[in-house]
Amino acid sequence: MTQHSEPSCNCHDDTPVLNTHEGHDHSNSTQTFRFFLPAILSFIILCLGIVMDNWWPQAWFFGPVRLLWYIAAYIPVGIPVLRDALKSIRKGDVFSEFLLMAIATIGAFSIGEYPEGVAVMLFYSIGEVFQGMAVRRAKANIKSLLDQRPDEVTIVVNNEYSTIKANQAQIDQVIRLKPGEQLALDGILLSDTASFNTAALTGESKPDTKTKGETVLAGMINLTSVSLVRIKTDYADSKLSKILELVQNATAQKAPTELFIRKFARVYTPIVVLLAALICLLPMLFMEHYNFQQWLYRALVFLVISCPCALVISIPLGYFGGIGAASKRGILFKGSNFLDLMANIDHVVMDKTGTLTEGVFEVQDVVFAPGTDTTRILQLINALEQNSTHPVATAIHQYVGNSSANINLTDITEIPGKGLSALHDGKALLVGNFKLLDHFNIRYDTDTSAIVYTTIAVAYEDQYIGYLTIADKIKEDAAKAIRQLHQLGVQTTMLSGDKSTVVQYVAQTLNIEHAYGDLLPEDKVNKVKALKTPQKRIAFVGDGVNDAPVVALSDVGIAMGGLGSDATIETADVVIQDDQPSKIPMAIRIGKATRKIVWQNIGLAFGVKAVVLILGAGGLATMWEAVFADVGVALLAIVNAIRIQHKQF
């Protein structure tokens, strides 16, 4: 019988939180062999006994020898279960499935049904072996994450290298990372460029090239040359550590269906024991020719059938499989209860920047007057903006490049809320919004209300030159995400602090049903409150610190985990590791698939058990049918539960 380090079908046990101890899986393998080999031995002895029962006369294979033979078959598989039954009783869990199996098999021996008594325990033990294998298979996707955190790092001090434990490394120390090595802590890349496999964090194996000064995260695998990284977070505070903590704690949050089944089993099991006793003894009061052995056999069959293993194992395993399938695809559920909630989502409310857009501004259009030396004017603008860290300045610098180094500007002045002015060879250069041109009485003929994007107006030598438009790029799979949400019957709304014209443009481009711009964080909270009703389940998707209150308010909070803030990730119930919006409908589909499998298992278990229970009470089912109703249904439910690992979402 599998010990409690694996989810057994003990109706009083909770499915354990994933253990990251290195010896855990080795222990599980040892347990599998510990029960698999005795089961083989028991099976061989049982088969030989059945052969002798059929081929040799009972007179030759006399009673004591036959009894001892089947006891020998029973001991390898029965002793572990009897031992666990005693342990459960000592802990106060009297009515466990261990006790049911013990009563049923000992009772079978007491009435001379030796082969059936051995068979019940044998197939029960084989079922436990397969359950352990199924659990490890369900854990495989999650465990691949847990293997991503290196234990040691190579520190560089004065061009000398030393290897230390990763949890002993300190902030601002420099790590040397060889090709093929995994980064153990978050940091800043000191090398000029490096290419990384980010699958541990995003679920995507596509290489991600980083340049000097960019952030690199624990779990990334260096693919090219030796790289140097300056540590910026403690070992326990890295983004990968936070992800692993989420995964480890995921199975501790039980879905309502799981909690109900466990409560149900605690009531169901003692009732079944009482009914079995009544089946055996009650006919004594009403039957003239009462046969105790016959009715005891029916009661024992009833007990074997009644074991709730199929329910208590396959349901948590179904949720565990759902969490594993999601983790494999870069979606982290903080508990199985959120799988249920995602399956019932009616309305997805989304932030714009960083959720549906890249969060990186880019120059969209350059609209200058005919005859303008566009290249020269862009170089002047870039020279004026090059010392600014504003996203608009960064977008202009990336668009123009590094060709402005020799341009000399003087009298650079910032006009708050409007833009910048400067002199170039005594000629005035103005770069900002159209209010800046109004401030200097520069005339322009552009209808600013018709421009969707953020505009950068430009004037040179007191003449209006034109404007640039700056916009945040829509993510490649954003339209796909919205389309799939609508196919699932889910409403969509976008809330953003960006200006309304930009928000409405993005909403129309993506076919989002409702969109609101110019919102403060408290405005987003009020909008979500207005959308919530007792009948409607709302999910909010965001990435910024200002989204954390709305994430907490919604029925399911979803955080974009790649660019998302730690506050939002901590508050969220579901984390999208690679920031792809298309993972939102995928999370809903995984939730729906998990719920479907769980209810299929409930229906299968209850349906088969109900039929065989009635047949057993009426004397129409033998112990062999009882074994199928218990172990067979449990195995079918387990196979059904692990199907989710192979589904396409």
C-alpha positions as CSV (number, residue, x, y, z in Angstrom):
1,M,0.0,0.0,0.0
2,T,1.5,3.3,-1.0
3,Q,2.5,5.6,1.9
4,H,1.3,9.1,2.3
5,S,4.1,10.8,0.4
6,E,1.9,9.9,-2.7
7,P,-1.8,10.6,-2.9
8,S,-3.3,7.3,-1.8
9,C,-7.0,6.6,-1.9
10,N,-7.2,7.1,1.8
11,C,-10.4,9.1,2.1
12,H,-9.0,11.0,5.1
13,D,-5.8,12.1,3.4
14,D,-5.2,15.3,1.6
15,T,-3.3,15.3,-1.7
16,P,0.1,16.6,-0.6
17,V,1.8,19.7,-1.7
18,L,4.5,18.9,-4.2
19,N,7.7,18.0,-2.4
20,T,11.0,19.4,-3.9
21,H,13.3,17.3,-1.8
22,E,15.8,15.6,-4.0
23,G,15.1,12.2,-2.5
24,H,11.4,12.4,-3.0
25,D,11.1,10.8,-6.4
26,H,13.7,8.1,-5.5
27,S,11.5,7.3,-2.5
28,N,8.4,7.1,-4.7
29,S,10.2,4.7,-7.1
30,T,11.3,2.6,-4.2
31,Q,7.7,2.4,-3.0
32,T,6.5,1.4,-6.4
33,F,8.9,-1.5,-6.6
34,R,8.1,-2.4,-2.9
35,F,4.5,-3.0,-3.8
36,F,4.9,-4.1,-7.4
37,L,7.3,-7.1,-6.7
38,P,5.1,-8.5,-3.8
39,A,2.1,-8.2,-6.2
40,I,3.9,-10.3,-8.8
41,L,4.8,-12.9,-6.2
42,S,1.2,-12.9,-4.9
43,F,-0.2,-13.2,-8.4
44,I,2.0,-16.2,-9.2
45,I,1.0,-18.1,-6.0
46,L,-2.7,-17.2,-6.6
47,C,-2.6,-18.5,-10.2
48,L,-0.9,-21.8,-9.1
49,G,-3.5,-22.2,-6.4
50,I,-6.4,-21.7,-8.8
51,V,-4.8,-24.2,-11.2
52,M,-4.5,-26.8,-8.4
53,D,-8.1,-26.1,-7.3
54,N,-9.3,-26.9,-10.8
55,W,-6.9,-29.7,-11.8
56,W,-6.5,-31.7,-8.6
57,P,-9.4,-33.2,-6.6
58,Q,-10.2,-31.4,-3.4
59,A,-9.6,-34.6,-1.5
60,W,-5.9,-34.5,-2.6
61,F,-5.5,-30.7,-2.1
62,F,-6.8,-31.0,1.5
63,G,-7.9,-28.1,3.7
64,P,-4.9,-27.1,5.8
65,V,-2.5,-27.1,2.8
66,R,-4.9,-25.1,0.7
67,L,-5.4,-22.6,3.4
68,L,-1.7,-22.2,4.0
69,W,-1.1,-21.8,0.2
70,Y,-3.5,-18.9,-0.1
71,I,-2.2,-17.3,3.1
72,A,1.2,-17.3,1.4
73,A,-0.4,-15.6,-1.6
74,Y,-2.2,-13.1,0.7
75,I,0.8,-12.1,3.0
76,P,2.8,-10.0,0.4
77,V,-0.1,-7.8,-0.5
78,G,-2.2,-8.0,2.6
79,I,0.2,-7.2,5.4
80,P,0.9,-3.7,4.2
81,V,-2.8,-2.9,4.1
82,L,-3.5,-4.5,7.5
83,R,-0.6,-2.5,8.9
84,D,-2.0,0.8,7.5
85,A,-5.5,-0.1,8.8
86,L,-4.0,-0.3,12.3
87,K,-2.2,3.0,11.9
88,S,-5.4,4.7,10.7
89,I,-7.3,3.3,13.7
90,R,-4.6,4.6,16.1
91,K,-4.9,8.1,14.5
92,G,-8.7,8.0,14.9
93,D,-9.5,7.3,11.3
94,V,-11.4,4.1,11.9
95,F,-13.4,4.0,8.7
96,S,-10.6,4.1,6.1
97,E,-10.5,2.0,2.9
98,F,-7.7,0.0,4.6
99,L,-10.3,-1.2,7.1
100,L,-12.8,-2.0,4.4
101,M,-10.2,-4.1,2.5
102,A,-9.1,-5.9,5.7
103,I,-12.7,-6.8,6.8
104,A,-13.6,-7.9,3.3
105,T,-10.6,-10.1,2.7
106,I,-10.4,-11.6,6.2
107,G,-14.1,-12.3,6.0
108,A,-13.6,-14.0,2.6
109,F,-11.0,-16.3,4.2
110,S,-13.4,-17.0,7.1
111,I,-16.0,-18.5,4.8
112,G,-13.5,-20.4,2.7
113,E,-13.4,-18.0,-0.3
114,Y,-9.6,-18.0,-0.3
115,P,-8.9,-17.1,-4.0
116,E,-11.3,-14.2,-3.9
117,G,-9.9,-12.9,-0.7
118,V,-6.4,-12.8,-2.2
119,A,-7.7,-11.4,-5.4
120,V,-9.3,-8.4,-3.7
121,M,-6.1,-7.5,-1.9
122,L,-3.9,-8.3,-4.9
123,F,-5.8,-6.1,-7.4
124,Y,-6.1,-3.4,-4.7
125,S,-2.3,-3.3,-4.4
126,I,-1.9,-3.3,-8.2
127,G,-4.3,-0.4,-8.3
128,E,-2.1,1.5,-5.8
129,V,1.0,0.9,-8.0
130,F,-0.8,2.3,-11.0
131,Q,-2.0,5.2,-9.0
132,G,1.5,6.1,-8.0
133,M,2.7,5.9,-11.6
134,A,-0.2,8.2,-12.6
135,V,0.6,10.7,-10.0
136,R,4.3,10.8,-11.0
137,R,3.2,11.3,-14.6
138,A,0.9,14.2,-13.6
139,K,3.8,15.7,-11.6
140,A,6.3,15.4,-14.5
141,N,5.4,18.8,-16.1
142,I,5.5,20.6,-12.7
143,K,8.7,18.9,-11.6
144,S,10.5,20.1,-14.8
145,L,10.1,23.6,-13.4
146,L,11.5,22.5,-10.0
147,D,14.6,21.2,-11.7
148,Q,15.5,24.6,-13.2
149,R,17.1,26.1,-10.1
150,P,20.8,25.5,-9.9
151,D,22.3,24.9,-6.4
152,E,25.7,26.5,-7.1
153,V,27.1,29.5,-8.9
154,T,30.6,30.6,-10.0
155,I,31.5,34.0,-8.5
156,V,34.1,36.3,-10.2
157,V,36.3,38.4,-7.8
158,N,39.5,40.1,-9.1
159,N,39.5,37.8,-12.2
160,E,39.5,34.8,-9.9
161,Y,36.6,32.2,-9.9
162,S,35.1,30.4,-6.9
163,T,32.1,28.2,-6.7
164,I,29.6,28.8,-3.9
165,K,26.1,27.8,-2.9
166,A,23.6,29.8,-4.8
167,N,21.7,30.8,-1.6
168,Q,25.0,32.2,-0.2
169,A,25.5,34.6,-3.2
170,Q,25.1,38.3,-2.4
171,I,23.7,41.2,-4.2
172,D,26.2,43.0,-6.6
173,Q,28.4,40.0,-6.8
174,V,29.3,38.9,-10.4
175,I,28.4,35.5,-11.7
176,R,30.2,33.8,-14.6
177,L,27.8,31.8,-16.7
178,K,29.1,29.2,-19.2
179,P,27.2,28.1,-22.3
180,G,24.6,25.5,-21.2
181,E,24.5,26.7,-17.6
182,Q,21.3,28.0,-15.9
183,L,21.2,31.3,-14.1
184,A,20.5,30.8,-10.4
185,L,19.6,34.4,-9.5
186,D,18.1,37.5,-11.1
187,G,20.6,40.1,-12.3
188,I,21.9,42.5,-14.9
189,L,23.8,41.3,-17.9
190,L,27.4,42.8,-18.0
191,S,28.4,41.2,-21.2
192,D,27.7,42.9,-24.5
193,T,25.1,40.3,-25.7
194,A,24.0,36.9,-24.7
195,S,21.3,34.5,-25.9
196,F,19.1,32.6,-23.4
197,N,16.6,29.8,-23.4
198,T,13.7,31.1,-21.2
199,A,11.5,28.0,-21.2
200,A,11.7,27.7,-17.4
201,L,10.0,31.1,-17.0
202,T,7.9,31.5,-20.1
203,G,7.2,28.0,-21.4
204,E,8.8,29.1,-24.7
205,S,12.1,27.6,-25.9
206,K,12.7,30.3,-28.5
207,P,16.0,32.0,-27.8
208,D,15.8,35.5,-26.2
209,T,18.8,37.7,-27.0
210,K,19.7,40.2,-24.2
211,T,22.1,43.1,-24.4
212,K,24.3,44.8,-21.8
213,G,22.4,46.3,-19.0
214,E,19.2,44.3,-19.5
215,T,17.6,42.2,-16.8
216,V,18.2,38.4,-16.9
217,L,16.2,36.1,-14.6
218,A,16.9,32.9,-12.7
219,G,16.1,29.8,-14.7
220,M,17.3,31.2,-18.0
221,I,19.9,29.0,-19.8
222,N,22.9,30.6,-21.4
223,L,23.1,29.4,-25.1
224,T,26.1,31.1,-26.5
225,S,29.4,32.5,-25.1
226,V,30.6,32.9,-21.5
227,S,28.6,35.7,-19.9
228,L,28.9,37.8,-16.8
229,V,25.8,38.8,-14.7
230,R,25.7,41.1,-11.7
231,I,23.3,39.8,-9.0
232,K,20.4,42.1,-8.2
233,T,18.1,39.9,-6.0
234,D,18.6,37.4,-3.2
235,Y,18.2,33.7,-4.1
236,A,14.8,33.5,-2.3
237,D,13.5,36.6,-4.0
238,S,14.2,35.7,-7.7
239,K,11.3,35.5,-10.1
240,L,11.9,31.7,-10.5
241,S,11.8,31.2,-6.8
242,K,8.4,33.0,-6.6
243,I,7.1,30.8,-9.5
244,L,8.3,27.6,-7.8
245,E,6.6,28.7,-4.6
246,L,3.4,29.2,-6.5
247,V,3.7,25.7,-8.0
248,Q,4.5,24.0,-4.7
249,N,1.5,25.6,-3.0
250,A,-0.9,25.0,-5.9
251,T,-2.2,21.7,-4.7
252,A,-2.9,23.0,-1.2
253,Q,-5.8,25.1,-2.5
254,K,-8.6,22.5,-3.0
255,A,-11.4,22.9,-5.4
256,P,-15.0,22.8,-3.9
257,T,-15.5,19.4,-5.7
258,E,-12.5,18.0,-3.9
259,L,-13.5,19.3,-0.6
260,F,-17.1,17.9,-1.0
261,I,-15.8,14.5,-2.0
262,R,-13.6,14.3,1.0
263,K,-16.3,15.3,3.4
264,F,-18.7,12.9,1.6
265,A,-16.3,10.0,2.0
266,R,-16.0,10.6,5.7
267,V,-19.8,10.1,6.0
268,Y,-20.2,7.6,3.2
269,T,-17.7,5.0,4.5
270,P,-19.2,4.4,8.0
271,I,-22.7,4.3,6.5
272,V,-21.5,1.6,4.1
273,V,-20.0,-0.5,6.9
274,L,-23.3,-0.2,8.8
275,L,-25.2,-1.3,5.6
276,A,-22.9,-4.2,5.1
277,A,-23.6,-5.3,8.7
278,L,-27.3,-5.0,8.1
279,I,-27.1,-7.0,4.9
280,C,-25.4,-9.8,6.8
281,L,-27.6,-9.8,9.9
282,L,-31.0,-8.3,9.1
283,P,-32.2,-11.2,6.9
284,M,-31.9,-13.4,10.1
285,L,-35.0,-11.7,11.4
286,F,-37.2,-12.3,8.3
287,M,-35.9,-15.6,6.8
288,E,-36.8,-19.0,8.0
289,H,-33.8,-20.7,6.3
290,Y,-31.2,-18.1,7.0
291,N,-27.7,-19.0,5.7
292,F,-25.1,-16.9,7.5
293,Q,-22.3,-17.7,5.2
294,Q,-24.3,-16.7,2.1
295,W,-25.3,-13.3,3.6
296,L,-21.9,-12.7,5.0
297,Y,-20.5,-13.2,1.5
298,R,-23.0,-10.7,0.1
299,A,-22.0,-8.2,2.8
300,L,-18.3,-8.7,2.0
301,V,-19.0,-8.1,-1.7
302,F,-20.9,-5.0,-0.7
303,L,-17.9,-3.7,1.3
304,V,-15.4,-4.2,-1.5
305,I,-17.6,-2.4,-4.0
306,S,-18.2,0.5,-1.6
307,C,-14.6,1.6,-1.3
308,P,-14.5,5.2,-2.5
309,C,-11.0,5.0,-4.1
310,A,-12.1,5.9,-7.6
311,L,-13.5,9.2,-6.3
312,V,-11.0,10.2,-3.7
313,I,-8.0,9.5,-6.0
314,S,-9.1,10.4,-9.5
315,I,-10.7,13.7,-8.6
316,P,-7.6,15.3,-7.0
317,L,-5.5,13.6,-9.7
318,G,-7.7,15.3,-12.3
319,Y,-7.1,18.7,-10.8
320,F,-3.4,17.9,-10.4
321,G,-3.2,16.9,-14.0
322,G,-4.9,20.2,-15.0
323,I,-2.4,22.2,-13.0
324,G,0.4,20.2,-14.6
325,A,-0.9,20.7,-18.1
326,A,-1.3,24.4,-17.5
327,S,2.3,24.7,-16.1
328,K,3.7,23.0,-19.1
329,R,2.1,25.7,-21.2
330,G,3.3,28.6,-19.1
331,I,0.1,29.1,-17.1
332,L,0.4,28.8,-13.3
333,F,-2.7,28.2,-11.3
334,K,-2.3,29.0,-7.6
335,G,-4.8,26.2,-6.7
336,S,-7.2,23.7,-8.1
337,N,-10.1,25.9,-7.0
338,F,-9.1,28.5,-9.6
339,L,-9.3,25.8,-12.3
340,D,-13.0,25.6,-11.4
341,L,-13.4,29.3,-11.3
342,M,-11.7,29.8,-14.7
343,A,-14.1,27.2,-16.2
344,N,-17.0,29.5,-15.2
345,I,-15.6,32.9,-16.3
346,D,-18.2,34.9,-18.2
347,H,-16.4,38.2,-18.6
348,V,-12.7,39.0,-19.1
349,V,-11.6,42.6,-18.2
350,M,-8.1,43.6,-19.4
351,D,-5.6,46.3,-19.0
352,K,-4.1,47.6,-22.2
353,T,-0.4,48.4,-21.8
354,G,1.6,45.3,-21.1
355,T,-1.4,43.0,-21.4
356,L,-2.7,43.5,-25.0
357,T,0.2,45.7,-26.1
358,E,3.9,45.1,-25.8
359,G,4.5,47.9,-23.2
360,V,7.2,49.3,-25.5
361,F,6.5,52.4,-27.5
362,E,7.5,52.7,-31.1
363,V,7.4,55.4,-33.7
364,Q,4.5,54.7,-36.0
365,D,4.4,57.5,-38.6
366,V,6.6,60.5,-39.5
367,V,4.4,63.2,-41.1
368,F,6.5,66.2,-42.2
369,A,5.8,69.0,-44.7
370,P,6.8,68.3,-48.3
371,G,10.4,69.3,-49.0
372,T,11.6,68.7,-45.4
373,D,15.0,67.1,-44.9
374,T,13.4,64.3,-42.9
375,T,16.7,62.6,-42.0
376,R,18.2,65.8,-40.7
377,I,15.1,66.9,-38.7
378,L,14.9,63.4,-37.1
379,Q,18.6,63.6,-36.1
380,L,17.9,67.0,-34.4
381,I,14.9,65.5,-32.6
382,N,17.0,62.5,-31.5
383,A,19.8,64.8,-30.2
384,L,17.3,66.8,-28.2
385,E,15.7,63.6,-26.7
386,Q,18.8,61.5,-26.2
387,N,19.4,62.4,-22.5
388,S,15.8,61.7,-21.6
389,T,14.6,58.3,-20.2
390,H,10.9,58.9,-21.1
391,P,9.4,56.1,-23.1
392,V,8.7,58.6,-26.0
393,A,12.4,59.6,-26.1
394,T,13.5,55.9,-26.0
395,A,11.1,55.2,-29.0
396,I,12.6,58.1,-31.0
397,H,16.2,57.0,-30.2
398,Q,15.4,53.4,-31.3
399,Y,13.8,54.7,-34.5
400,V,16.6,57.2,-35.5
401,G,19.6,55.3,-34.2
402,N,23.0,56.7,-33.1
403,S,23.5,59.2,-35.9
404,S,23.1,62.3,-33.8
405,A,26.3,62.2,-31.8
406,N,27.9,65.2,-33.6
407,I,24.9,67.5,-33.3
408,N,25.4,70.4,-30.9
409,L,22.4,71.9,-29.2
410,T,22.3,74.8,-26.8
411,D,19.9,76.5,-24.5
412,I,17.9,73.2,-24.0
413,T,14.8,74.1,-21.9
414,E,12.0,71.9,-20.7
415,I,8.5,73.5,-20.7
416,P,6.6,71.4,-18.1
417,G,3.7,69.4,-19.6
418,K,4.5,70.6,-23.1
419,G,7.9,69.6,-24.3
420,L,11.5,70.8,-25.1
421,S,13.1,73.7,-26.8
422,A,16.7,74.2,-27.9
423,L,18.9,76.2,-30.3
424,H,20.8,74.6,-33.2
425,D,23.2,77.0,-34.9
426,G,21.0,79.8,-33.6
427,K,17.8,78.3,-35.0
428,A,15.0,77.4,-32.6
429,L,14.0,73.7,-32.4
430,L,10.7,72.8,-30.7
431,V,9.7,69.2,-29.9
432,G,6.6,68.3,-27.8
433,N,2.9,68.4,-27.9
434,F,0.8,70.9,-29.8
435,K,0.4,72.9,-26.7
436,L,4.1,73.7,-27.0
437,L,3.5,75.2,-30.5
438,D,0.6,77.2,-29.0
439,H,3.0,78.5,-26.3
440,F,5.4,79.8,-28.9
441,N,2.6,81.0,-31.2
442,I,3.6,78.6,-34.0
443,R,0.7,78.2,-36.5
444,Y,-0.2,74.7,-37.7
445,D,-2.9,73.2,-39.8
446,T,-3.2,69.7,-38.4
447,D,-6.5,68.4,-36.9
448,T,-5.1,66.9,-33.7
449,S,-8.4,65.3,-32.8
450,A,-8.2,63.1,-35.8
451,I,-4.8,61.6,-34.7
452,V,-5.2,58.4,-32.8
453,Y,-1.7,57.9,-31.4
454,T,0.4,60.1,-29.1
455,T,1.7,62.9,-31.2
456,I,5.1,64.7,-31.1
457,A,4.9,68.1,-32.9
458,V,8.0,69.6,-34.4
459,A,8.9,73.2,-35.3
460,Y,12.2,74.5,-36.7
461,E,13.1,78.1,-37.5
462,D,9.7,79.2,-36.2
463,Q,8.0,77.1,-38.8
464,Y,5.7,74.1,-38.2
465,I,7.5,71.0,-39.7
466,G,5.0,68.3,-38.9
467,Y,4.6,65.5,-36.3
468,L,5.6,62.0,-35.3
469,T,3.1,59.5,-33.9
470,I,4.2,57.2,-31.0
471,A,2.3,54.1,-30.1
472,D,2.5,51.0,-28.1
473,K,2.6,47.9,-30.4
474,I,-0.3,45.5,-30.1
475,K,0.9,42.0,-29.3
476,E,0.9,39.5,-32.1
477,D,-1.6,37.1,-30.5
478,A,-3.9,39.7,-29.0
479,A,-6.4,39.5,-31.8
480,K,-6.4,35.7,-31.5
481,A,-6.9,35.9,-27.8
482,I,-10.0,38.1,-28.2
483,R,-11.4,36.0,-31.0
484,Q,-11.0,32.8,-28.9
485,L,-12.6,34.4,-25.9
486,H,-15.6,35.4,-27.9
487,Q,-15.8,31.8,-29.3
488,L,-16.0,30.6,-25.7
489,G,-18.9,32.9,-25.1
490,V,-16.9,35.2,-22.9
491,Q,-17.5,39.0,-22.9
492,T,-14.4,41.3,-23.2
493,T,-13.8,44.8,-21.7
494,M,-10.6,46.9,-21.8
495,L,-9.7,49.4,-19.1
496,S,-6.7,51.7,-19.4
497,G,-5.1,54.9,-18.1
498,D,-4.1,55.8,-21.7
499,K,-6.0,58.4,-23.6
500,S,-9.4,57.4,-24.9
501,T,-8.6,57.8,-28.6
502,V,-5.8,55.2,-28.3
503,V,-7.9,52.9,-26.2
504,Q,-10.8,53.0,-28.6
505,Y,-8.5,52.4,-31.6
506,V,-7.0,49.3,-29.9
507,A,-10.4,48.1,-29.0
508,Q,-11.7,48.5,-32.5
509,T,-8.6,46.8,-34.0
510,L,-9.0,43.8,-31.6
511,N,-12.8,43.7,-31.7
512,I,-13.1,44.2,-27.9
513,E,-16.7,44.8,-27.0
514,H,-16.3,47.6,-24.4
515,A,-13.3,49.9,-23.8
516,Y,-12.7,52.8,-21.4
517,G,-9.6,55.2,-21.3
518,D,-8.3,58.0,-19.2
519,L,-8.8,55.9,-16.0
520,L,-7.1,56.2,-12.7
521,P,-6.5,53.0,-10.6
522,E,-9.6,53.8,-8.5
523,D,-11.6,54.3,-11.7
524,K,-10.7,50.7,-12.8
525,V,-11.8,49.4,-9.4
526,N,-15.2,51.2,-9.7
527,K,-15.7,49.9,-13.3
528,V,-15.1,46.3,-12.1
529,K,-17.4,46.8,-9.2
530,A,-20.1,48.0,-11.6
531,L,-19.6,45.0,-13.9
532,K,-19.8,42.4,-11.0
533,T,-23.1,40.6,-10.4
534,P,-23.9,37.5,-8.4
535,Q,-24.5,35.7,-11.7
536,K,-21.4,36.8,-13.5
537,R,-17.9,35.6,-13.0
538,I,-15.2,38.2,-13.9
539,A,-11.5,37.7,-14.5
540,F,-9.2,40.7,-14.6
541,V,-5.9,40.6,-16.5
542,G,-3.2,43.1,-15.7
543,D,0.6,43.6,-15.2
544,G,1.2,46.8,-13.4
545,V,1.3,47.8,-9.7
546,N,-1.8,49.9,-10.3
547,D,-3.6,46.8,-11.4
548,A,-3.1,44.9,-8.1
549,P,-6.3,46.3,-6.5
550,V,-8.5,45.3,-9.4
551,V,-6.8,41.9,-9.7
552,A,-7.7,41.3,-6.0
553,L,-11.3,42.5,-6.5
554,S,-12.1,40.2,-9.4
555,D,-13.3,36.6,-9.1
556,V,-10.1,35.4,-10.8
557,G,-7.1,37.7,-11.0
558,I,-4.7,37.0,-13.9
559,A,-1.2,38.5,-13.9
560,M,1.2,38.8,-16.9
561,G,4.2,37.2,-15.2
562,G,7.0,38.1,-17.7
563,L,6.8,41.9,-17.5
564,G,4.3,42.0,-14.6
565,S,5.1,43.6,-11.3
566,D,5.7,41.4,-8.2
567,A,2.7,43.0,-6.4
568,T,0.3,42.0,-9.2
569,I,1.8,38.5,-9.4
570,E,1.5,38.1,-5.7
571,T,-2.1,39.2,-5.7
572,A,-3.2,37.2,-8.8
573,D,-4.7,33.7,-8.8
574,V,-3.3,32.8,-12.2
575,V,0.0,33.8,-13.7
576,I,0.7,33.9,-17.5
577,Q,4.5,33.4,-17.6
578,D,5.2,34.5,-21.2
579,D,2.8,37.5,-21.3
580,Q,0.9,36.1,-24.2
581,P,-2.8,37.1,-24.2
582,S,-3.7,33.9,-26.0
583,K,-3.0,32.0,-22.8
584,I,-6.1,33.6,-21.3
585,P,-8.6,31.6,-23.4
586,M,-6.2,28.6,-23.1
587,A,-6.5,28.8,-19.3
588,I,-10.3,28.8,-19.6
589,R,-10.2,25.8,-21.9
590,I,-7.9,23.9,-19.4
591,G,-10.3,24.8,-16.6
592,K,-13.3,23.5,-18.6
593,A,-11.4,20.3,-19.6
594,T,-10.4,19.6,-16.0
595,R,-14.0,20.1,-14.8
596,K,-15.3,17.8,-17.5
597,I,-12.9,15.0,-16.6
598,V,-13.6,15.4,-12.9
599,W,-17.4,15.1,-13.4
600,Q,-16.9,12.2,-15.9
601,N,-15.0,10.3,-13.1
602,I,-17.7,11.1,-10.6
603,G,-20.4,9.8,-12.9
604,L,-18.4,6.7,-13.8
605,A,-17.6,5.8,-10.2
606,F,-21.1,6.4,-8.8
607,G,-22.8,4.8,-11.8
608,V,-20.8,1.5,-11.8
609,K,-20.7,1.3,-8.0
610,A,-24.5,1.8,-7.7
611,V,-25.2,-1.0,-10.2
612,V,-22.8,-3.5,-8.6
613,L,-23.9,-2.5,-5.1
614,I,-27.5,-3.4,-5.9
615,L,-26.4,-6.7,-7.6
616,G,-24.1,-7.5,-4.7
617,A,-26.8,-6.9,-2.1
618,G,-29.1,-9.2,-4.1
619,G,-26.5,-11.9,-4.4
620,L,-26.1,-11.4,-8.2
621,A,-22.5,-10.2,-8.0
622,T,-19.4,-12.1,-6.8
623,M,-16.2,-10.8,-5.3
624,W,-14.7,-10.6,-8.8
625,E,-17.3,-8.1,-10.0
626,A,-16.7,-6.2,-6.7
627,V,-13.0,-6.0,-7.5
628,F,-13.8,-4.5,-10.9
629,A,-16.3,-2.0,-9.3
630,D,-13.5,-0.9,-6.9
631,V,-10.1,-1.2,-8.5
632,G,-11.2,-1.4,-12.1
633,V,-13.3,1.8,-11.9
634,A,-10.4,3.5,-10.0
635,L,-8.0,2.6,-12.8
636,L,-10.4,3.7,-15.5
637,A,-10.9,7.0,-13.7
638,I,-7.1,7.5,-13.3
639,V,-6.6,6.9,-17.0
640,N,-9.3,9.4,-17.8
641,A,-7.7,11.9,-15.4
642,I,-4.3,11.8,-17.0
643,R,-5.8,12.3,-20.5
644,I,-5.6,16.1,-19.9
645,Q,-1.8,15.8,-20.1
646,H,-2.1,14.9,-23.8
647,K,-4.9,17.2,-24.9
648,Q,-4.3,20.0,-27.3
649,F,-5.5,23.4,-26.0
